[in-house]
Structure formats: C-alpha cells, structure tokens
Amino acid sequence: MTGSAEGVERLQALEARYAMPTYARAPVEFVRGQGCVLWDSEGREYLDLFSGLAVHNAGHCHPDVVAAVQDQVARIAGASNLYYSGPAMELHERLAELGLGGRSFLCNSGAEANECAIKLVRKHAHERGIERPEIVVLDHGFHGRTLAALAATTKLAREDLFGPLPEGFVGVPRDDPEALSAAVGERTAAVIVEPVQGEAGVHPIADAVLTAARAACDRSGALLVFDEIQTGMGRTGTFWAYQGTDVRPDVLTAGKALGGGLPVGACAIAPQLGEGLTLGEHGSTFAGGAIGSRAALAAIGVLSDPDLLADVGERGSLLAERCLEIPGVVDVRGRGLMLGLALGEGLDAREVARGALDAGLVVNAPNPATVRLLPPLVISEQEVVQGVDRLAEVVGGAVGARG
Ligand SMILES: *Cc1c(COP(=O)(O)O)cnc(C)c1O
C-alpha cells in the first residue's frame, strides 16, 4: 500500500464529491520534498524522477528558491502591473540575456505563454497584410488547455465538446520536413514546434524538421515559435533546448520550471520583433508578480550554472544507458534529463508507474507504451543508479508476470 490509507481515502472521498474529475491521481499525498526526495503523509520516502512534471528542475525546496520566496512574501506580494516591480523587470532582463535577446511578456502558466505567442504572431501577420493568418503545428505536439493552445494541440482539440474552436491551425506530421515546408505559405503567421515533444511520450523532433521549419519561415516571412515549456530551464542539457540545435526561433515560450515551483510563464521574442505586443493588447493581473518573479530569478540562478548544465548531459547519458540495459525496455528517447523509455510488447507503462510508486520511485506514464523520466536536474550519480536499480526491479517483475 502507498500513502496514508486513511488520509488518502479521505482525500479521495472529497475529490469524488467536490472536484471535477479531470485527473487520474495515484493514491498518494506528498507532503514534503527535498532535492530529489519526496515524503508522503505516512512518512514513506520516495526517489523523485518526475519533478512534478518538469517543474522542480532545481530540486524540491531548493534553499535559494525558499529564501527568495520567504523574503518576498513577507515584504509585498505585488501591487499590480500599473506600478514597477524590481523582480519582474530583472526577470525580463535575465530572460533576454539567457535566450533570444529581446523583450518578453510574463504570465502565469504555459498555456498563457502560448496564448501570448499566438496573439503576437497573428498580429505580426496582420501587419504583413495577411487577413486570415494560419499557424502550422506538428501533430502530437502539446501546447496547453486554453482554447487557442488547445486548437494548436491537434490530437486533443475536441470540436465536438468545445467547439467552435479558434480557427487557423494546420497540423502536419512531426517527422516530415517536406510536408512541413509545403504547409508554410503566404498565409502562414508562424510554425510552432515543441523541440522535444513531452506529453506525446518524449519524441525529439529531428534536426531536419527543425531546419526545414526555419527555412520555410525565412522564405515566407512567418515566425518560428519554440514551445520550450517542458524542454527549457536546463532540462535537455542546455538552458533552452534550441541552444542544443542548429536552429534559433523568433519566439520562445516558457513555463513549468521557470517559476521554481510557482506559477510563472513567459513569452520571449528576438530583438528584430521589436516591441511585440503593446499597450492595451495584452495583460494579466497576477503576471510578473513579485513572489513568482523572485522564485523564477532564484531558479534561473541555480539552473543557468554551466557546471549544472554539463551534469545534466552526463547524468542523462548515464540514465539513458542504464535504462537501455533493463530487460523490457526496448528503446530510450530524449535529450539530457528528459527521457522516454519505450517498453516491449505486453508491458503497460501505467502498471510500471504504479509498481514503481509502491517501490518508492516516482516515474510517469504519458501513454501505455512509454515510461517518462524527468528527474530534478540536481540529481546525483548515486541517485541515478539507485533509481535505475529500483526501476529495473519493477520492470523485471512486470516482465516476469508477462511470462
Ligand atoms: C505543460 C505544457 C504546456 C502547458 O503548460 P500549463 O502550465 O499546463 O498551461 C504547454 N506546452 C508544453 C510543451 C508543455 O509541456
């Protein structure tokens, strides 16, 4: 059994009665975290290879993040965007220094970052005289749950339930550079790419596709947008994933780990895009709040360290190599510490994830064929080895049960 049986049963009863049942929750309540270790309400210890879905890249309760938040929350939480906030302006500066070099808009989630990008590229298209702009997206990409972000997420957009959805999104296969080039034309405002598709089960987009997207945008005047909400903040071994490729986007969206565990998102642009969105064109009450911005600055401080980024590459290679040696794991995809383990036939990743939880290991199953690993980037070599050993036991048990 996992978790405090009584405690979790009470939470399940509350959920069953009062919460919209939008999530498939495992029967565990985590009540404390430190680095790569989590404790549940019964005091059981777990090794975390999931980071709350690529959020706690700096590890749980990193002292710099905790200190920044504690200090700021006792000073002032914010006074609205009608006044200045030091932390927000410094966060804009850091985002420019570490990425595309231009301006940014701060927001509160990944989906909001993509909404901002979608408005921005549509405005850019209208300024080029395109009346009905189109946005090309890759199939199986994930961009969020708000209406426009959902329309950009071709596999989840449910016209039957949520229609009419915003128009103007065109899906192309994720592995076909020619199809992508052919889809980009006079009406194209932008191509949006998730450089490593996370929710789809960790599928890196081939360099040929990224290069084709860049070339098609350059030819047509469209903008290239990278959704780095999951791949950013050091996850793939460079601060942004694009820095590990030959391609530089015009627009980059960030979220998840950006806020060091707090809800912070950003849409950042290259200098040639100038001001981006201007007065009255966009805004959000909590965006750029002082506490979130302080947390983001602290997280960025931890995750932009070149030594840490080098470690991500090394630990990622070790983790990938060791996982590939586990009988039942037939392939390992991904970059850095963003890995998808493809399981052999007859194995169910959701069962593996459940079994791992029982064995004190937190992993994720984005689909029945894939175990996804997204450990905190501060993971030690010893923790990598420990995690692989535990996972091998669980997968070994499942292989045995398969017969
Ligand atoms: C999680 C995610 C989003 C959505 O972010 P939210 O904060 O959940 O709105 C968008 N794109 C990618 C690639 C993501 O992984």
The ligand as an ORCA input file, in Angstrom:
! r2SCAN-3c Opt
* xyz 0 1
  C       2.856     21.663    -19.802
  C       2.994     22.190    -21.169
  C       2.177     23.242    -21.642
  C       1.068     23.832    -20.820
  O       1.504     24.442    -19.653
  P       0.442     24.723    -18.464
  O       1.245     25.452    -17.426
  O      -0.064     23.391    -18.010
  O      -0.641     25.552    -19.040
  C       2.403     23.710    -22.919
  N       3.370     23.194    -23.697
  C       4.178     22.203    -23.276
  C       5.254     21.708    -24.170
  C       4.003     21.655    -22.012
  O       4.772     20.641    -21.608
*
